[in-house]
Amino acid sequence: MLAPSTPHRAEVEHLVRRALYQRLGRTPPRHALAPHPLVVNVSARHCHLTPQAVETLFGKGRTLTPKKWLYQKGQFAAEEAVTLIGPRSRVISNLRILGPCRELNQVELALTDAVALGFEIPVRQSGNIKGTPGCMLMGPEGFLELPEGVIRAAPHVHMHPDDAAFYRVKPGDFLPLRIGGECGVTFERLLVRVHPDFKLEVHIDTDEGNACALRADTPVELRRPAP
């Protein structure tokens, strides 16, 4: 198994920036006062599977093998991948599985993916799959038919409770996210998710990331609601 990753660049820069302002005796800008640095990542198409689904697709006793650790604690992209079979037998090969396993099966696609496959999928919060389209997944050892579970994930932000207090929000609220650069945009409805294990991270899909030309050095800002 891979060793957990080293601290993210944004975390190191956040600590250094705060230390410099303190040493120079200068008042830091508001974003530097936040408990944790803001990271915005593009979440490419992927799926989440139950342990039973993994065994159906990869064989009895099989579990997911971490390939790359993600920013959120304990989350990883797995070595294993599946083929998604959509309407009219259109397929996406090498659909990555994210681990660890969950209590339900869910496929997350961008709008462009859905159009190419012939899907009409709703924008949903992760886990809210009732009434969504299904699909067929194919692995090296079997097929799995999902009666529902294909969604376009709502743009969202993971927050530690300290971050939620700083931004004055609670789970289920929405925040604006400003992305700068040459193709700057503002996402007005960024869904807030809060958990003690979360790091401050925004997830947008590939269509959204391409639309604003997001890069590692693109300026980003979460805007707090008015008091």
JOVENUR-V240711 format. One record per residue. N is the residue number from 1. PSI is psi in whole degrees, -180 to 180 (NA if undefined). Layout:
BEGIN
n={N & N}
psi={PSI & PSI}
END
This chain:
BEGIN
n={1 & 2 & 3 & 4 & 5 & 6 & 7 & 8 & 9 & 10 & 11 & 12 & 13 & 14 & 15 & 16 & 17 & 18 & 19 & 20 & 21 & 22 & 23 & 24 & 25 & 26 & 27 & 28 & 29 & 30 & 31 & 32 & 33 & 34 & 35 & 36 & 37 & 38 & 39 & 40 & 41 & 42 & 43 & 44 & 45 & 46 & 47 & 48 & 49 & 50 & 51 & 52 & 53 & 54 & 55 & 56 & 57 & 58 & 59 & 60 & 61 & 62 & 63 & 64 & 65 & 66 & 67 & 68 & 69 & 70 & 71 & 72 & 73 & 74 & 75 & 76 & 77 & 78 & 79 & 80 & 81 & 82 & 83 & 84 & 85 & 86 & 87 & 88 & 89 & 90 & 91 & 92 & 93 & 94 & 95 & 96 & 97 & 98 & 99 & 100 & 101 & 102 & 103 & 104 & 105 & 106 & 107 & 108 & 109 & 110 & 111 & 112 & 113 & 114 & 115 & 116 & 117 & 118 & 119 & 120 & 121 & 122 & 123 & 124 & 125 & 126 & 127 & 128 & 129 & 130 & 131 & 132 & 133 & 134 & 135 & 136 & 137 & 138 & 139 & 140 & 141 & 142 & 143 & 144 & 145 & 146 & 147 & 148 & 149 & 150 & 151 & 152 & 153 & 154 & 155 & 156 & 157 & 158 & 159 & 160 & 161 & 162 & 163 & 164 & 165 & 166 & 167 & 168 & 169 & 170 & 171 & 172 & 173 & 174 & 175 & 176 & 177 & 178 & 179 & 180 & 181 & 182 & 183 & 184 & 185 & 186 & 187 & 188 & 189 & 190 & 191 & 192 & 193 & 194 & 195 & 196 & 197 & 198 & 199 & 200 & 201 & 202 & 203 & 204 & 205 & 206 & 207 & 208 & 209 & 210 & 211 & 212 & 213 & 214 & 215 & 216 & 217 & 218 & 219 & 220 & 221 & 222 & 223 & 224 & 225 & 226 & 227}
psi={143 & 147 & 148 & 147 & 161 & 167 & 142 & 148 & -41 & -36 & -42 & -45 & -37 & -46 & -42 & -42 & -43 & -39 & -38 & -44 & -41 & -43 & -36 & -7 & 27 & 152 & 121 & 156 & 163 & -43 & -26 & -15 & -11 & 147 & -34 & 156 & 151 & 127 & 131 & 120 & 147 & 125 & 107 & 165 & 141 & 178 & 158 & 138 & 154 & 163 & -37 & -38 & -39 & -43 & -38 & -40 & -31 & -5 & 151 & 133 & -6 & 144 & 168 & 142 & 118 & 131 & -42 & 128 & 139 & 177 & -38 & 142 & 126 & -2 & 144 & 155 & 130 & 157 & -35 & 146 & 161 & 168 & 129 & 128 & 116 & -163 & 145 & 30 & 22 & 145 & 157 & 120 & 157 & 46 & 118 & 144 & 134 & 136 & 173 & 176 & 155 & -177 & -7 & 161 & 134 & 137 & 130 & 120 & 156 & 165 & -41 & -41 & -46 & -43 & -44 & -33 & -16 & 18 & 153 & 105 & 145 & 160 & 122 & 154 & 143 & 133 & -18 & 84 & 2 & 129 & 9 & 162 & 158 & -176 & 178 & 133 & 140 & 128 & -178 & -20 & 3 & 178 & 151 & 119 & 121 & 119 & -21 & 171 & 0 & 119 & 165 & 115 & 133 & 138 & 132 & 164 & 130 & 134 & 140 & 153 & -34 & -37 & -42 & -39 & -41 & -43 & 0 & 51 & 167 & 166 & 135 & -12 & 174 & 144 & 149 & 142 & 119 & 125 & 122 & -155 & -175 & -26 & 41 & 139 & 166 & 123 & 115 & -24 & 73 & 113 & 133 & 128 & 133 & 134 & 146 & -23 & -6 & 146 & 158 & 102 & 134 & 139 & 122 & 161 & -180 & -38 & -45 & -41 & -40 & -37 & -34 & 9 & 45 & 131 & 173 & -30 & 10 & 130 & 136 & 150 & 128 & 131 & 123 & 146 & 157 & 147 & NA}
END
